């Protein structure tokens, strides 16, 4: 079995969190318990925020990795 890269692990974690958010959103919309509006809104915001945060993480990870490789080449 091939070793998973940090990018793949982060992407799988994001997919899992998104699925949980979708289920929570669906349950909160259907159940109609007290305070469901706030939970529904938070789930929708998370649906937008998680992929953006994942993209930022991947970009930062790539830059840090490039800097480490450039530092090793200079030695």
PQR file of N, CA, C, O and H, with PARSE charges and radii, in Angstrom:
ATOM      1  N   UNK A   1       0.833  -1.180   0.000 -0.4000 1.5000
ATOM      2  CA  UNK A   1       0.000   0.000   0.000 -0.0000 2.0000
ATOM      3  C   UNK A   1       0.878   1.244   0.000  0.5500 1.7000
ATOM      4  O   UNK A   1       1.831   1.344   0.773 -0.5500 1.4000
ATOM      5  N   UNK A   2       0.553   2.174  -0.860 -0.4000 1.5000
ATOM      6  CA  UNK A   2       1.336   3.390  -1.012 -0.0000 2.0000
ATOM      7  C   UNK A   2       1.116   4.331   0.171  0.5500 1.7000
ATOM      8  O   UNK A   2      -0.001   4.477   0.668 -0.5500 1.4000
ATOM      9  H   UNK A   2      -0.221   2.093  -1.487  0.4000 1.0000
ATOM     10  N   UNK A   3       2.202   4.965   0.608 -0.4000 1.5000
ATOM     11  CA  UNK A   3       2.120   5.910   1.728 -0.0000 2.0000
ATOM     12  C   UNK A   3       1.359   7.162   1.301  0.5500 1.7000
ATOM     13  O   UNK A   3       1.597   7.696   0.217 -0.5500 1.4000
ATOM     14  H   UNK A   3       3.109   4.847   0.204  0.4000 1.0000
ATOM     15  N   UNK A   4       0.455   7.624   2.140 -0.4000 1.5000
ATOM     16  CA  UNK A   4      -0.338   8.819   1.846 -0.0000 2.0000
ATOM     17  C   UNK A   4       0.491  10.073   2.144  0.5500 1.7000
ATOM     18  O   UNK A   4       1.209  10.137   3.141 -0.5500 1.4000
ATOM     19  H   UNK A   4       0.262   7.190   3.020  0.4000 1.0000
ATOM     20  N   UNK A   5       0.375  11.057   1.265 -0.4000 1.5000
ATOM     21  CA  UNK A   5       1.063  12.324   1.474 -0.0000 2.0000
ATOM     22  C   UNK A   5       0.229  13.207   2.395  0.5500 1.7000
ATOM     23  O   UNK A   5      -0.969  12.969   2.551 -0.5500 1.4000
ATOM     24  H   UNK A   5      -0.209  11.005   0.455  0.4000 1.0000
ATOM     25  N   UNK A   6       0.831  14.207   3.001 -0.4000 1.5000
ATOM     26  CA  UNK A   6       0.054  15.115   3.848 -0.0000 2.0000
ATOM     27  C   UNK A   6      -1.096  15.796   3.102  0.5500 1.7000
ATOM     28  O   UNK A   6      -2.142  16.072   3.690 -0.5500 1.4000
ATOM     29  H   UNK A   6       1.804  14.400   2.875  0.4000 1.0000
ATOM     30  N   UNK A   7      -0.903  16.066   1.813 -0.4000 1.5000
ATOM     31  CA  UNK A   7      -1.983  16.667   1.015 -0.0000 2.0000
ATOM     32  C   UNK A   7      -3.179  15.721   0.925  0.5500 1.7000
ATOM     33  O   UNK A   7      -4.328  16.139   1.072 -0.5500 1.4000
ATOM     34  H   UNK A   7      -0.054  15.842   1.335  0.4000 1.0000
ATOM     35  N   UNK A   8      -2.893  14.446   0.683 -0.4000 1.5000
ATOM     36  CA  UNK A   8      -3.971  13.468   0.568 -0.0000 2.0000
ATOM     37  C   UNK A   8      -4.690  13.280   1.897  0.5500 1.7000
ATOM     38  O   UNK A   8      -5.915  13.158   1.931 -0.5500 1.4000
ATOM     39  H   UNK A   8      -1.960  14.107   0.564  0.4000 1.0000
ATOM     40  N   UNK A   9      -3.940  13.255   2.979 -0.4000 1.5000
ATOM     41  CA  UNK A   9      -4.543  13.109   4.301 -0.0000 2.0000
ATOM     42  C   UNK A   9      -5.436  14.302   4.607  0.5500 1.7000
ATOM     43  O   UNK A   9      -6.550  14.135   5.103 -0.5500 1.4000
ATOM     44  H   UNK A   9      -2.946  13.354   2.952  0.4000 1.0000
ATOM     45  N   UNK A  10      -4.953  15.502   4.314 -0.4000 1.5000
ATOM     46  CA  UNK A  10      -5.750  16.709   4.557 -0.0000 2.0000
ATOM     47  C   UNK A  10      -7.006  16.711   3.689  0.5500 1.7000
ATOM     48  O   UNK A  10      -8.079  17.100   4.150 -0.5500 1.4000
ATOM     49  H   UNK A  10      -4.048  15.638   3.911  0.4000 1.0000
ATOM     50  N   UNK A  11      -6.879  16.283   2.449 -0.4000 1.5000
ATOM     51  CA  UNK A  11      -8.044  16.251   1.561 -0.0000 2.0000
ATOM     52  C   UNK A  11      -9.081  15.234   2.038  0.5500 1.7000
ATOM     53  O   UNK A  11     -10.279  15.519   2.023 -0.5500 1.4000
ATOM     54  H   UNK A  11      -6.007  15.967   2.074  0.4000 1.0000
ATOM     55  N   UNK A  12      -8.635  14.063   2.455 -0.4000 1.5000
ATOM     56  CA  UNK A  12      -9.560  13.055   2.973 -0.0000 2.0000
ATOM     57  C   UNK A  12     -10.247  13.533   4.251  0.5500 1.7000
ATOM     58  O   UNK A  12     -11.442  13.308   4.440 -0.5500 1.4000
ATOM     59  H   UNK A  12      -7.662  13.832   2.467  0.4000 1.0000
ATOM     60  N   UNK A  13      -9.497  14.186   5.118 -0.4000 1.5000
ATOM     61  CA  UNK A  13     -10.072  14.737   6.341 -0.0000 2.0000
ATOM     62  C   UNK A  13     -11.111  15.803   6.014  0.5500 1.7000
ATOM     63  O   UNK A  13     -12.165  15.859   6.647 -0.5500 1.4000
ATOM     64  H   UNK A  13      -8.526  14.369   4.965  0.4000 1.0000
ATOM     65  N   UNK A  14     -10.821  16.639   5.037 -0.4000 1.5000
ATOM     66  CA  UNK A  14     -11.767  17.676   4.616 -0.0000 2.0000
ATOM     67  C   UNK A  14     -13.039  17.054   4.042  0.5500 1.7000
ATOM     68  O   UNK A  14     -14.140  17.524   4.328 -0.5500 1.4000
ATOM     69  H   UNK A  14      -9.964  16.593   4.523  0.4000 1.0000
ATOM     70  N   UNK A  15     -12.896  16.012   3.244 -0.4000 1.5000
ATOM     71  CA  UNK A  15     -14.065  15.336   2.675 -0.0000 2.0000
ATOM     72  C   UNK A  15     -14.919  14.742   3.791  0.5500 1.7000
ATOM     73  O   UNK A  15     -16.144  14.854   3.765 -0.5500 1.4000
ATOM     74  H   UNK A  15     -12.001  15.630   3.012  0.4000 1.0000
ATOM     75  N   UNK A  16     -14.274  14.111   4.770 -0.4000 1.5000
ATOM     76  CA  UNK A  16     -15.005  13.539   5.897 -0.0000 2.0000
ATOM     77  C   UNK A  16     -15.752  14.618   6.677  0.5500 1.7000
ATOM     78  O   UNK A  16     -16.918  14.440   7.027 -0.5500 1.4000
ATOM     79  H   UNK A  16     -13.278  14.020   4.791  0.4000 1.0000
ATOM     80  N   UNK A  17     -15.081  15.731   6.946 -0.4000 1.5000
ATOM     81  CA  UNK A  17     -15.726  16.830   7.662 -0.0000 2.0000
ATOM     82  C   UNK A  17     -16.882  17.425   6.864  0.5500 1.7000
ATOM     83  O   UNK A  17     -17.911  17.780   7.438 -0.5500 1.4000
ATOM     84  H   UNK A  17     -14.134  15.875   6.662  0.4000 1.0000
ATOM     85  N   UNK A  18     -16.722  17.538   5.554 -0.4000 1.5000
ATOM     86  CA  UNK A  18     -17.806  18.060   4.722 -0.0000 2.0000
ATOM     87  C   UNK A  18     -19.020  17.133   4.733  0.5500 1.7000
ATOM     88  O   UNK A  18     -20.158  17.598   4.792 -0.5500 1.4000
ATOM     89  H   UNK A  18     -15.885  17.250   5.088  0.4000 1.0000
ATOM     90  N   UNK A  19     -18.779  15.832   4.677 -0.4000 1.5000
ATOM     91  CA  UNK A  19     -19.889  14.883   4.733 -0.0000 2.0000
ATOM     92  C   UNK A  19     -20.616  15.013   6.073  0.5500 1.7000
ATOM     93  O   UNK A  19     -21.846  15.014   6.118 -0.5500 1.4000
ATOM     94  H   UNK A  19     -17.855  15.455   4.629  0.4000 1.0000
ATOM     95  N   UNK A  20     -19.860  15.120   7.149 -0.4000 1.5000
ATOM     96  CA  UNK A  20     -20.483  15.304   8.462 -0.0000 2.0000
ATOM     97  C   UNK A  20     -21.262  16.611   8.538  0.5500 1.7000
ATOM     98  O   UNK A  20     -22.338  16.656   9.133 -0.5500 1.4000
ATOM     99  H   UNK A  20     -18.861  15.119   7.113  0.4000 1.0000
ATOM    100  N   UNK A  21     -20.730  17.670   7.941 -0.4000 1.5000
ATOM    101  CA  UNK A  21     -21.445  18.950   7.918 -0.0000 2.0000
ATOM    102  C   UNK A  21     -22.740  18.845   7.126  0.5500 1.7000
ATOM    103  O   UNK A  21     -23.770  19.381   7.535 -0.5500 1.4000
ATOM    104  H   UNK A  21     -19.856  17.633   7.457  0.4000 1.0000
ATOM    105  N   UNK A  22     -22.686  18.155   5.993 -0.4000 1.5000
ATOM    106  CA  UNK A  22     -23.906  17.989   5.189 -0.0000 2.0000
ATOM    107  C   UNK A  22     -24.958  17.200   5.948  0.5500 1.7000
ATOM    108  O   UNK A  22     -26.139  17.546   5.921 -0.5500 1.4000
ATOM    109  H   UNK A  22     -21.849  17.720   5.661  0.4000 1.0000
ATOM    110  N   UNK A  23     -24.533  16.141   6.626 -0.4000 1.5000
ATOM    111  CA  UNK A  23     -25.492  15.362   7.419 -0.0000 2.0000
ATOM    112  C   UNK A  23     -26.071  16.188   8.562  0.5500 1.7000
ATOM    113  O   UNK A  23     -27.270  16.129   8.833 -0.5500 1.4000
ATOM    114  H   UNK A  23     -23.573  15.860   6.648  0.4000 1.0000
ATOM    115  N   UNK A  24     -25.215  16.955   9.230 -0.4000 1.5000
ATOM    116  CA  UNK A  24     -25.687  17.813  10.316 -0.0000 2.0000
ATOM    117  C   UNK A  24     -26.648  18.865   9.791  0.5500 1.7000
ATOM    118  O   UNK A  24     -27.663  19.150  10.426 -0.5500 1.4000
ATOM    119  H   UNK A  24     -24.241  17.003   9.010  0.4000 1.0000
ATOM    120  N   UNK A  25     -26.338  19.444   8.642 -0.4000 1.5000
ATOM    121  CA  UNK A  25     -27.220  20.437   8.038 -0.0000 2.0000
ATOM    122  C   UNK A  25     -28.577  19.825   7.700  0.5500 1.7000
ATOM    123  O   UNK A  25     -29.620  20.418   7.974 -0.5500 1.4000
ATOM    124  H   UNK A  25     -25.513  19.213   8.127  0.4000 1.0000
ATOM    125  N   UNK A  26     -28.554  18.646   7.109 -0.4000 1.5000
ATOM    126  CA  UNK A  26     -29.794  17.970   6.753 -0.0000 2.0000
ATOM    127  C   UNK A  26     -30.615  17.630   7.987  0.5500 1.7000
ATOM    128  O   UNK A  26     -31.823  17.867   8.014 -0.5500 1.4000
ATOM    129  H   UNK A  26     -27.706  18.164   6.886  0.4000 1.0000
ATOM    130  N   UNK A  27     -29.982  17.086   8.993 -0.4000 1.5000
ATOM    131  CA  UNK A  27     -30.699  16.716  10.213 -0.0000 2.0000
ATOM    132  C   UNK A  27     -31.251  17.947  10.916  0.5500 1.7000
ATOM    133  O   UNK A  27     -32.383  17.927  11.400 -0.5500 1.4000
ATOM    134  H   UNK A  27     -29.001  16.894   8.971  0.4000 1.0000
ATOM    135  N   UNK A  28     -30.461  19.025  10.978 -0.4000 1.5000
ATOM    136  CA  UNK A  28     -30.945  20.235  11.650 -0.0000 2.0000
ATOM    137  C   UNK A  28     -32.098  20.878  10.889  0.5500 1.7000
ATOM    138  O   UNK A  28     -32.992  21.462  11.501 -0.5500 1.4000
ATOM    139  H   UNK A  28     -29.542  19.041  10.585  0.4000 1.0000
ATOM    140  N   UNK A  29     -32.088  20.779   9.578 -0.4000 1.5000
ATOM    141  CA  UNK A  29     -33.170  21.364   8.785 -0.0000 2.0000
ATOM    142  C   UNK A  29     -34.457  20.551   8.905  0.5500 1.7000
ATOM    143  O   UNK A  29     -35.552  21.112   8.939 -0.5500 1.4000
ATOM    144  H   UNK A  29     -31.362  20.304   9.081  0.4000 1.0000
ATOM    145  N   UNK A  30     -34.321  19.237   8.969 -0.4000 1.5000
ATOM    146  CA  UNK A  30     -35.493  18.372   9.028 -0.0000 2.0000
ATOM    147  C   UNK A  30     -36.066  18.293  10.448  0.5500 1.7000
ATOM    148  O   UNK A  30     -37.283  18.338  10.627 -0.5500 1.4000
ATOM    149  H   UNK A  30     -33.432  18.780   8.942  0.4000 1.0000
ATOM    150  N   UNK A  31     -35.202  18.177  11.446 -0.4000 1.5000
ATOM    151  CA  UNK A  31     -35.650  17.956  12.820 -0.0000 2.0000
ATOM    152  C   UNK A  31     -36.349  19.179  13.404  0.5500 1.7000
ATOM    153  O   UNK A  31     -37.365  19.048  14.087 -0.5500 1.4000
ATOM    154  H   UNK A  31     -34.213  18.141  11.300  0.4000 1.0000
ATOM    155  N   UNK A  32     -35.819  20.341  13.144 -0.4000 1.5000
ATOM    156  CA  UNK A  32     -36.430  21.573  13.627 -0.0000 2.0000
ATOM    157  C   UNK A  32     -36.377  21.737  15.143  0.5500 1.7000
ATOM    158  O   UNK A  32     -37.314  22.275  15.733 -0.5500 1.4000
ATOM    159  H   UNK A  32     -34.994  20.448  12.590  0.4000 1.0000
ATOM    160  N   UNK A  33     -35.292  21.282  15.786 -0.4000 1.5000
ATOM    161  CA  UNK A  33     -35.176  21.478  17.222 -0.0000 2.0000
ATOM    162  C   UNK A  33     -34.797  22.920  17.543  0.5500 1.7000
ATOM    163  O   UNK A  33     -34.360  23.651  16.654 -0.5500 1.4000
ATOM    164  H   UNK A  33     -34.531  20.845  15.306  0.4000 1.0000
ATOM    165  N   UNK A  34     -34.958  23.346  18.809 -0.4000 1.5000
ATOM    166  CA  UNK A  34     -34.657  24.745  19.164 -0.0000 2.0000
ATOM    167  C   UNK A  34     -33.203  25.110  18.825  0.5500 1.7000
ATOM    168  O   UNK A  34     -32.279  24.355  19.125 -0.5500 1.4000
ATOM    169  H   UNK A  34     -35.314  22.752  19.531  0.4000 1.0000
ATOM    170  N   UNK A  35     -33.021  26.250  18.213 -0.4000 1.5000
ATOM    171  CA  UNK A  35     -31.696  26.725  17.828 -0.0000 2.0000
ATOM    172  C   UNK A  35     -31.189  26.133  16.523  0.5500 1.7000
ATOM    173  O   UNK A  35     -30.001  26.246  16.220 -0.5500 1.4000
ATOM    174  H   UNK A  35     -33.772  26.864  17.969  0.4000 1.0000
ATOM    175  N   UNK A  36     -32.047  25.514  15.757 -0.4000 1.5000
ATOM    176  CA  UNK A  36     -31.606  24.880  14.511 -0.0000 2.0000
ATOM    177  C   UNK A  36     -31.110  25.900  13.501  0.5500 1.7000
ATOM    178  O   UNK A  36     -30.273  25.577  12.659 -0.5500 1.4000
ATOM    179  H   UNK A  36     -33.012  25.422  16.004  0.4000 1.0000
ATOM    180  N   UNK A  37     -31.613  27.125  13.570 -0.4000 1.5000
ATOM    181  CA  UNK A  37     -31.188  28.139  12.597 -0.0000 2.0000
ATOM    182  C   UNK A  37     -29.687  28.446  12.725  0.5500 1.7000
ATOM    183  O   UNK A  37     -28.979  28.585  11.728 -0.5500 1.4000
ATOM    184  H   UNK A  37     -32.293  27.388  14.254  0.4000 1.0000
ATOM    185  N   UNK A  38     -29.228  28.545  13.969 -0.4000 1.5000
ATOM    186  CA  UNK A  38     -27.802  28.846  14.181 -0.0000 2.0000
ATOM    187  C   UNK A  38     -26.930  27.684  13.732  0.5500 1.7000
ATOM    188  O   UNK A  38     -25.886  27.893  13.113 -0.5500 1.4000
ATOM    189  H   UNK A  38     -29.803  28.431  14.779  0.4000 1.0000
ATOM    190  N   UNK A  39     -27.349  26.468  14.037 -0.4000 1.5000
ATOM    191  CA  UNK A  39     -26.597  25.294  13.617 -0.0000 2.0000
ATOM    192  C   UNK A  39     -26.580  25.168  12.102  0.5500 1.7000
ATOM    193  O   UNK A  39     -25.547  24.858  11.508 -0.5500 1.4000
ATOM    194  H   UNK A  39     -28.197  26.298  14.539  0.4000 1.0000
ATOM    195  N   UNK A  40     -27.709  25.407  11.489 -0.4000 1.5000
ATOM    196  CA  UNK A  40     -27.815  25.352  10.034 -0.0000 2.0000
ATOM    197  C   UNK A  40     -26.874  26.382   9.401  0.5500 1.7000
ATOM    198  O   UNK A  40     -26.158  26.064   8.452 -0.5500 1.4000
ATOM    199  H   UNK A  40     -28.549  25.658  11.972  0.4000 1.0000
ATOM    200  N   UNK A  41     -26.872  27.607   9.919 -0.4000 1.5000
ATOM    201  CA  UNK A  41     -25.989  28.654   9.400 -0.0000 2.0000
ATOM    202  C   UNK A  41     -24.517  28.311   9.586  0.5500 1.7000
ATOM    203  O   UNK A  41     -23.701  28.547   8.695 -0.5500 1.4000
ATOM    204  H   UNK A  41     -27.453  27.866  10.691  0.4000 1.0000
ATOM    205  N   UNK A  42     -24.181  27.755  10.744 -0.4000 1.5000
ATOM    206  CA  UNK A  42     -22.791  27.379  11.012 -0.0000 2.0000
ATOM    207  C   UNK A  42     -22.334  26.271  10.063  0.5500 1.7000
ATOM    208  O   UNK A  42     -21.195  26.280   9.597 -0.5500 1.4000
ATOM    209  H   UNK A  42     -24.844  27.563  11.467  0.4000 1.0000
ATOM    210  N   UNK A  43     -23.214  25.329   9.781 -0.4000 1.5000
ATOM    211  CA  UNK A  43     -22.863  24.247   8.855 -0.0000 2.0000
ATOM    212  C   UNK A  43     -22.658  24.783   7.438  0.5500 1.7000
ATOM    213  O   UNK A  43     -21.756  24.342   6.726 -0.5500 1.4000
ATOM    214  H   UNK A  43     -24.140  25.322  10.160  0.4000 1.0000
ATOM    215  N   UNK A  44     -23.484  25.719   7.042 -0.4000 1.5000
ATOM    216  CA  UNK A  44     -23.326  26.288   5.705 -0.0000 2.0000
ATOM    217  C   UNK A  44     -22.036  27.097   5.592  0.5500 1.7000
ATOM    218  O   UNK A  44     -21.356  27.039   4.568 -0.5500 1.4000
ATOM    219  H   UNK A  44     -24.217  26.077   7.621  0.4000 1.0000
ATOM    220  N   UNK A  45     -21.700  27.840   6.625 -0.4000 1.5000
ATOM    221  CA  UNK A  45     -20.436  28.587   6.627 -0.0000 2.0000
ATOM    222  C   UNK A  45     -19.255  27.626   6.591  0.5500 1.7000
ATOM    223  O   UNK A  45     -18.277  27.865   5.883 -0.5500 1.4000
ATOM    224  H   UNK A  45     -22.252  27.886   7.458  0.4000 1.0000
ATOM    225  N   UNK A  46     -19.343  26.535   7.356 -0.4000 1.5000
ATOM    226  CA  UNK A  46     -18.284  25.530   7.349 -0.0000 2.0000
ATOM    227  C   UNK A  46     -18.107  24.882   5.989  0.5500 1.7000
ATOM    228  O   UNK A  46     -16.992  24.536   5.597 -0.5500 1.4000
ATOM    229  H   UNK A  46     -20.137  26.341   7.931  0.4000 1.0000
ATOM    230  N   UNK A  47     -19.206  24.718   5.273 -0.4000 1.5000
ATOM    231  CA  UNK A  47     -19.152  24.132   3.933 -0.0000 2.0000
ATOM    232  C   UNK A  47     -18.327  25.002   2.989  0.5500 1.7000
ATOM    233  O   UNK A  47     -17.665  24.495   2.082 -0.5500 1.4000
ATOM    234  H   UNK A  47     -20.111  24.999   5.591  0.4000 1.0000
ATOM    235  N   UNK A  48     -18.371  26.287   3.205 -0.4000 1.5000
ATOM    236  CA  UNK A  48     -17.588  27.208   2.379 -0.0000 2.0000
ATOM    237  C   UNK A  48     -16.167  27.351   2.923  0.5500 1.7000
ATOM    238  O   UNK A  48     -15.206  27.406   2.156 -0.5500 1.4000
ATOM    239  H   UNK A  48     -18.909  26.698   3.942  0.4000 1.0000
ATOM    240  N   UNK A  49     -16.040  27.411   4.244 -0.4000 1.5000
ATOM    241  CA  UNK A  49     -14.748  27.695   4.865 -0.0000 2.0000
ATOM    242  C   UNK A  49     -13.768  26.519   4.792  0.5500 1.7000
ATOM    243  O   UNK A  49     -12.575  26.737   4.584 -0.5500 1.4000
ATOM    244  H   UNK A  49     -16.821  27.367   4.867  0.4000 1.0000
ATOM    245  N   UNK A  50     -14.233  25.302   4.955 -0.4000 1.5000
ATOM    246  CA  UNK A  50     -13.318  24.154   4.978 -0.0000 2.0000
ATOM    247  C   UNK A  50     -12.500  24.001   3.694  0.5500 1.7000
ATOM    248  O   UNK A  50     -11.281  23.856   3.780 -0.5500 1.4000
ATOM    249  H   UNK A  50     -15.203  25.124   5.124  0.4000 1.0000
ATOM    250  N   UNK A  51     -13.109  24.026   2.519 -0.4000 1.5000
ATOM    251  CA  UNK A  51     -12.280  23.908   1.307 -0.0000 2.0000
ATOM    252  C   UNK A  51     -11.287  25.066   1.148  0.5500 1.7000
ATOM    253  O   UNK A  51     -10.170  24.872   0.668 -0.5500 1.4000
ATOM    254  H   UNK A  51     -14.100  24.143   2.449  0.4000 1.0000
ATOM    255  N   UNK A  52     -11.701  26.256   1.550 -0.4000 1.5000
ATOM    256  CA  UNK A  52     -10.788  27.396   1.461 -0.0000 2.0000
ATOM    257  C   UNK A  52      -9.604  27.205   2.403  0.5500 1.7000
ATOM    258  O   UNK A  52      -8.460  27.450   2.021 -0.5500 1.4000
ATOM    259  H   UNK A  52     -12.608  26.413   1.940  0.4000 1.0000
ATOM    260  N   UNK A  53      -9.872  26.770   3.627 -0.4000 1.5000
ATOM    261  CA  UNK A  53      -8.796  26.519   4.579 -0.0000 2.0000
ATOM    262  C   UNK A  53      -7.887  25.394   4.110  0.5500 1.7000
ATOM    263  O   UNK A  53      -6.675  25.457   4.314 -0.5500 1.4000
ATOM    264  H   UNK A  53     -10.802  26.572   3.938  0.4000 1.0000
ATOM    265  N   UNK A  54      -8.446  24.374   3.491 -0.4000 1.5000
ATOM    266  CA  UNK A  54      -7.638  23.283   2.949 -0.0000 2.0000
ATOM    267  C   UNK A  54      -6.730  23.795   1.835  0.5500 1.7000
ATOM    268  O   UNK A  54      -5.556  23.431   1.773 -0.5500 1.4000
ATOM    269  H   UNK A  54      -9.431  24.322   3.325  0.4000 1.0000
ATOM    270  N   UNK A  55      -7.262  24.625   0.968 -0.4000 1.5000
ATOM    271  CA  UNK A  55      -6.464  25.181  -0.121 -0.0000 2.0000
ATOM    272  C   UNK A  55      -5.304  26.012   0.445  0.5500 1.7000
ATOM    273  O   UNK A  55      -4.176  25.916  -0.038 -0.5500 1.4000
ATOM    274  H   UNK A  55      -8.216  24.921   1.019  0.4000 1.0000
ATOM    275  N   UNK A  56      -5.583  26.821   1.463 -0.4000 1.5000
ATOM    276  CA  UNK A  56      -4.533  27.630   2.094 -0.0000 2.0000
ATOM    277  C   UNK A  56      -3.471  26.724   2.711  0.5500 1.7000
ATOM    278  O   UNK A  56      -2.275  26.974   2.562 -0.5500 1.4000
ATOM    279  H   UNK A  56      -6.499  26.899   1.856  0.4000 1.0000
ATOM    280  N   UNK A  57      -3.908  25.670   3.406 -0.4000 1.5000
ATOM    281  CA  UNK A  57      -2.968  24.738   4.009 -0.0000 2.0000
ATOM    282  C   UNK A  57      -2.063  24.105   2.951  0.5500 1.7000
ATOM    283  O   UNK A  57      -0.850  24.024   3.146 -0.5500 1.4000
ATOM    284  H   UNK A  57      -4.880  25.467   3.527  0.4000 1.0000
ATOM    285  N   UNK A  58      -2.628  23.666   1.858 -0.4000 1.5000
ATOM    286  CA  UNK A  58      -1.843  23.018   0.805 -0.0000 2.0000
ATOM    287  C   UNK A  58      -0.841  23.998   0.204  0.5500 1.7000
ATOM    288  O   UNK A  58       0.301  23.624  -0.063 -0.5500 1.4000
ATOM    289  H   UNK A  58      -3.613  23.732   1.700  0.4000 1.0000
ATOM    290  N   UNK A  59      -1.250  25.241  -0.011 -0.4000 1.5000
ATOM    291  CA  UNK A  59      -0.329  26.255  -0.554 -0.0000 2.0000
ATOM    292  C   UNK A  59       0.829  26.527   0.411  0.5500 1.7000
ATOM    293  O   UNK A  59       1.984  26.606  -0.009 -0.5500 1.4000
ATOM    294  H   UNK A  59      -2.178  25.545   0.207  0.4000 1.0000
ATOM    295  N   UNK A  60       0.522  26.668   1.697 -0.4000 1.5000
ATOM    296  CA  UNK A  60       1.571  26.925   2.687 -0.0000 2.0000
ATOM    297  C   UNK A  60       2.511  25.726   2.780  0.5500 1.7000
ATOM    298  O   UNK A  60       3.730  25.886   2.843 -0.5500 1.4000
ATOM    299  H   UNK A  60      -0.416  26.603   2.039  0.4000 1.0000
ATOM    300  N   UNK A  61       1.933  24.524   2.786 -0.4000 1.5000
ATOM    301  CA  UNK A  61       2.750  23.307   2.854 -0.0000 2.0000
ATOM    302  C   UNK A  61       3.710  23.226   1.670  0.5500 1.7000
ATOM    303  O   UNK A  61       4.877  22.877   1.849 -0.5500 1.4000
ATOM    304  H   UNK A  61       0.943  24.394   2.735  0.4000 1.0000
ATOM    305  N   UNK A  62       3.244  23.540   0.480 -0.4000 1.5000
ATOM    306  CA  UNK A  62       4.089  23.484  -0.709 -0.0000 2.0000
ATOM    307  C   UNK A  62       5.229  24.499  -0.616  0.5500 1.7000
ATOM    308  O   UNK A  62       6.365  24.197  -0.981 -0.5500 1.4000
ATOM    309  H   UNK A  62       2.296  23.824   0.335  0.4000 1.0000
ATOM    310  N   UNK A  63       4.927  25.690  -0.132 -0.4000 1.5000
ATOM    311  CA  UNK A  63       5.986  26.705  -0.013 -0.0000 2.0000
ATOM    312  C   UNK A  63       7.023  26.330   1.031  0.5500 1.7000
ATOM    313  O   UNK A  63       8.220  26.517   0.811 -0.5500 1.4000
ATOM    314  H   UNK A  63       4.004  25.936   0.165  0.4000 1.0000
ATOM    315  N   UNK A  64       6.581  25.806   2.158 -0.4000 1.5000
ATOM    316  CA  UNK A  64       7.523  25.386   3.199 -0.0000 2.0000
ATOM    317  C   UNK A  64       8.401  24.256   2.683  0.5500 1.7000
ATOM    318  O   UNK A  64       9.605  24.231   2.939 -0.5500 1.4000
ATOM    319  H   UNK A  64       5.609  25.654   2.336  0.4000 1.0000
ATOM    320  N   UNK A  65       7.805  23.330   1.965 -0.4000 1.5000
ATOM    321  CA  UNK A  65       8.554  22.208   1.405 -0.0000 2.0000
ATOM    322  C   UNK A  65       9.583  22.703   0.386  0.5500 1.7000
ATOM    323  O   UNK A  65      10.711  22.210   0.360 -0.5500 1.4000
ATOM    324  H   UNK A  65       6.827  23.349   1.757  0.4000 1.0000
ATOM    325  N   UNK A  66       9.204  23.675  -0.454 -0.4000 1.5000
ATOM    326  CA  UNK A  66      10.139  24.250  -1.430 -0.0000 2.0000
ATOM    327  C   UNK A  66      11.300  24.939  -0.722  0.5500 1.7000
ATOM    328  O   UNK A  66      12.450  24.814  -1.144 -0.5500 1.4000
ATOM    329  H   UNK A  66       8.287  24.075  -0.433  0.4000 1.0000
ATOM    330  N   UNK A  67      10.999  25.668   0.360 -0.4000 1.5000
ATOM    331  CA  UNK A  67      12.054  26.369   1.093 -0.0000 2.0000
ATOM    332  C   UNK A  67      13.017  25.391   1.752  0.5500 1.7000
ATOM    333  O   UNK A  67      14.223  25.635   1.792 -0.5500 1.4000
ATOM    334  H   UNK A  67      10.065  25.769   0.702  0.4000 1.0000
ATOM    335  N   UNK A  68      12.488  24.282   2.270 -0.4000 1.5000
ATOM    336  CA  UNK A  68      13.360  23.278   2.871 -0.0000 2.0000
ATOM    337  C   UNK A  68      14.272  22.665   1.821  0.5500 1.7000
ATOM    338  O   UNK A  68      15.461  22.463   2.071 -0.5500 1.4000
ATOM    339  H   UNK A  68      11.508  24.084   2.237  0.4000 1.0000
ATOM    340  N   UNK A  69      13.725  22.365   0.645 -0.4000 1.5000
ATOM    341  CA  UNK A  69      14.533  21.785  -0.421 -0.0000 2.0000
ATOM    342  C   UNK A  69      15.570  22.782  -0.925  0.5500 1.7000
ATOM    343  O   UNK A  69      16.700  22.398  -1.229 -0.5500 1.4000
ATOM    344  H   UNK A  69      12.759  22.528   0.441  0.4000 1.0000
ATOM    345  N   UNK A  70      15.204  24.044  -1.017 -0.4000 1.5000
ATOM    346  CA  UNK A  70      16.166  25.068  -1.448 -0.0000 2.0000
ATOM    347  C   UNK A  70      17.273  25.240  -0.413  0.5500 1.7000
ATOM    348  O   UNK A  70      18.427  25.471  -0.772 -0.5500 1.4000
ATOM    349  H   UNK A  70      14.286  24.356  -0.771  0.4000 1.0000
ATOM    350  N   UNK A  71      16.930  25.130   0.860 -0.4000 1.5000
ATOM    351  CA  UNK A  71      17.919  25.228   1.920 -0.0000 2.0000
ATOM    352  C   UNK A  71      18.886  24.063   1.899  0.5500 1.7000
ATOM    353  O   UNK A  71      20.071  24.249   2.174 -0.5500 1.4000
ATOM    354  H   UNK A  71      15.992  24.943   1.151  0.4000 1.0000
ATOM    355  N   UNK A  72      18.423  22.883   1.585 -0.4000 1.5000
ATOM    356  CA  UNK A  72      19.283  21.717   1.502 -0.0000 2.0000
ATOM    357  C   UNK A  72      20.237  21.798   0.320  0.5500 1.7000
ATOM    358  O   UNK A  72      21.378  21.345   0.403 -0.5500 1.4000
ATOM    359  H   UNK A  72      17.460  22.731   1.362  0.4000 1.0000
ATOM    360  N   UNK A  73      19.765  22.378  -0.784 -0.4000 1.5000
ATOM    361  CA  UNK A  73      20.591  22.509  -1.979 -0.0000 2.0000
ATOM    362  C   UNK A  73      21.729  23.503  -1.762  0.5500 1.7000
ATOM    363  O   UNK A  73      22.796  23.364  -2.361 -0.5500 1.4000
ATOM    364  H   UNK A  73      18.838  22.746  -0.851  0.4000 1.0000
ATOM    365  N   UNK A  74      21.508  24.510  -0.906 -0.4000 1.5000
ATOM    366  CA  UNK A  74      22.541  25.511  -0.656 -0.0000 2.0000
ATOM    367  C   UNK A  74      23.662  24.958   0.205  0.5500 1.7000
ATOM    368  O   UNK A  74      24.792  25.439   0.133 -0.5500 1.4000
ATOM    369  H   UNK A  74      20.642  24.623  -0.419  0.4000 1.0000
ATOM    370  N   UNK A  75      23.361  23.942   1.029 -0.4000 1.5000
ATOM    371  CA  UNK A  75      24.390  23.379   1.918 -0.0000 2.0000
ATOM    372  C   UNK A  75      25.420  22.619   1.183  0.5500 1.7000
ATOM    373  O   UNK A  75      26.348  22.088   1.793 -0.5500 1.4000
ATOM    374  H   UNK A  75      22.443  23.551   1.088  0.4000 1.0000
TER
END
